[in-house]
């Protein structure tokens, strides 16, 4: 049965990623500087955005297993299109924060659909598919974040117009290229099939991954939310902090190419997860001793090695541990747990900083990731030999 061509799935992921990269990097600045929202209010809005993302991921994943994924994907893209069109007309208060919540829902829904559609491609190795999806999504971040500052300085309306245009291209790709027989004729699960038995070792490993995603992303969000204040407080300009994220996105593209090459020589995805979590922990150890910009650059390189290694490996393993009738459900859960970590990360960091120090925050983040690494090693080593694998 003819499958979706991987290149079209990657192109859709690229358009979506570039489009969203025109929105999220400037959310805090626009809400605070242009619309006059307090940072507390901004934090609440971002929390609502992330919770909507969780809802979109979970609901999208469950519906993927029950309904036609082709029309579900079109529906998710249409929500983004309508929301961005509304923002082109009105991006004042409270239209902008309300639109962000809808974009959060649509983003979680669409990402889950794209990842779940990746599970319908059996002609390629699952690790390669998810590595390439992660590659495409981060290439979109590179392109989007490189342009967004220039466009923002010119016109906010133009910013939303370009994002809208990119989702129009995404819509065209979905309509024309995603209508493959493997998708259109995919057997939807019935109520009886949704109660399909998944072996206990499989569930243990996936449960460990979901807990890991929450913890890792709570700690990772410290880089996104609180490190800017820490660095600027040390006299490092904001533009140099921003440059770290350009470095991050660019290195992910490079590391993904390297991982695809290494995939020809080893096939143990669990080792990839171990290595990734270790590097994320090591990045926070480096931050404890960082007193100049070079050390922050080194810490970011280590962090990027970690995320590029672990993050695409986890959905690939989840894909191999789930039968076809519930793949969407579990891909959605992986996205949802990661989004939950992103939602509460800034709040967690703020509480620790307000009551202690950045140094303690970095120590907690390093120790938490090392504990998660140990938990993964224990659960995987005791269950891996008994798992059932699926295509």
Buried (B, 14 or more C-beta within 10 A) or exposed (E): EEBBBBEBBBBBBBBBBBBBBBBBBBBBEBBBEBBEBEEEBBBBBBBBBBBBBBBBBBBBBBBBBBBBBBBBBBBBBBBBBBBBBBBBEEBEBEBBBBBBBBBBBBBBBBBBBBBBBBBBBEEEBBBBBBBBBBBBBBBBBBBBBEBBBEBBEEEBEEBBBBBBBBBBBBBEBBEEBBBBEBBBEBEEBEEEBEEEEBBEBBBBBBEBBBBBBBBBBBBBBBBBBBBBBBBEEEEBEEEEBBBBBEBBBBBBBEBBEEBBEEBEEEEEBBEBBBBBBBBBBBBBBBBBEBEEBEBBBBBBBBBBBBBBBBBBBBBBBBBBBBBBBBBBBBBBBBBBBBBBBBBBBBBBBBEBBEEEEBEEBBBBBBBBBBEBBEBBBEBBEEBEEEBEEBE
